[in-house]
């Protein structure tokens, strides 16, 4: 009765493909260590750009004093327990500390004390190279 010319209608298939692509783009967890917070890093004349290893936890302290561990806001107590859990399974107990140039020295010392208590004896500080 109705002849469609014997062809295959690809419109529904294309709709499904575009919906799947849209779903996967939205569901993908894109996490960039340095972009989750807007920190004004202090500058250093001898700082060098080095690639960060993905398994090293990163601690960030904002100008307001908020503490973040790998992008999640934590308190000092939560930082200590989560760092201890992360450090227990690794041979090298390192951490990267990024902090805003405007934080108080006491807040930095508090974070450094937590690192020392869980066994991170030499935390790496993120500094801004002089030409940035």
C-alpha positions in Angstrom: 0.0 0.0 0.0 2.7 2.5 1.1 5.9 2.2 -0.7 8.9 3.8 0.9 11.2 3.0 -2.0 12.8 0.0 -0.3 15.3 2.2 1.6 16.3 2.2 5.2 15.3 5.2 7.4 18.4 6.2 9.4 16.8 9.1 11.3 15.9 7.0 14.4 19.4 5.4 14.4 21.1 8.8 14.2 18.9 10.1 17.1 20.0 7.2 19.3 23.7 7.8 18.4 23.5 11.5 19.2 21.8 10.8 22.5 24.4 8.2 23.5 27.2 10.7 22.6 25.5 13.4 24.6 25.1 11.0 27.6 28.7 9.9 27.6 30.0 13.5 27.3 27.9 14.5 30.3 28.7 11.4 32.4 32.5 11.5 31.9 34.3 12.7 35.0 36.7 15.3 33.6 39.0 16.3 36.5 42.0 18.6 36.0 44.0 19.0 39.2 44.9 22.6 38.7 41.6 23.9 37.4 39.1 22.9 40.1 40.1 26.0 42.2 41.3 29.5 41.2 44.5 29.8 43.2 47.0 32.6 42.9 50.2 30.6 43.5 53.2 32.4 45.0 56.0 32.9 42.6 59.6 31.6 42.9 62.6 32.5 40.8 63.8 28.9 40.8 60.5 27.0 40.2 60.4 24.6 37.3 57.5 23.1 35.5 57.3 19.4 36.3 54.6 17.0 35.4 52.5 15.8 38.4 52.1 12.1 38.9 48.4 11.2 39.0 48.6 8.9 42.0 50.1 11.6 44.3 47.3 13.3 46.3 47.0 17.1 45.9 46.0 19.3 48.8 44.8 22.8 47.9 44.2 25.7 50.4 42.2 28.7 49.2 42.6 32.3 50.3 39.5 31.8 52.5 41.2 28.9 54.3 39.1 26.1 52.8 41.0 22.8 52.3 40.6 20.5 49.3 42.0 17.0 48.8 41.9 16.0 45.1 39.1 18.5 44.5 36.9 17.5 47.4 36.5 20.0 50.3 37.6 18.6 53.6 38.2 19.6 57.2 41.6 19.1 58.9 40.3 15.9 60.6 39.0 14.5 57.3 42.2 15.5 55.6 44.2 13.5 58.1 42.0 10.4 57.9 41.9 10.4 54.1 45.6 11.1 53.7 46.4 8.2 56.1 44.2 5.9 54.1 45.9 7.0 50.8 49.4 6.7 52.3 48.9 3.3 53.8 48.8 1.5 50.5 51.7 3.3 48.8 55.5 2.9 49.3 56.2 6.6 48.6 54.3 8.8 50.9 54.2 12.1 49.0 51.6 14.9 48.6 51.4 18.1 46.6 50.3 21.2 48.4 48.9 24.1 46.4 48.0 27.2 48.3 46.9 30.7 47.6 49.5 33.4 48.2 47.1 35.2 50.5 46.6 32.4 53.2 47.8 32.9 56.7 50.9 31.0 57.7 49.1 29.3 60.5 46.7 27.6 58.0 49.7 26.4 56.0 51.4 25.1 59.1 48.1 23.3 60.1 48.1 21.4 56.8 51.8 20.7 57.0 51.3 19.2 60.5 48.6 16.9 59.2 50.9 15.8 56.4 53.7 15.1 58.9 51.4 13.1 61.3 50.4 10.7 58.5 53.9 10.2 57.3 54.2 12.7 54.4 57.6 14.1 55.5 58.5 16.1 52.4 55.4 17.6 50.8 55.9 19.1 47.4 54.8 22.8 47.1 53.2 24.0 43.9 54.8 27.4 42.9 54.3 29.6 39.9 57.4 30.0 37.6 58.6 33.7 37.5 57.5 34.3 33.9 53.8 33.4 34.4 
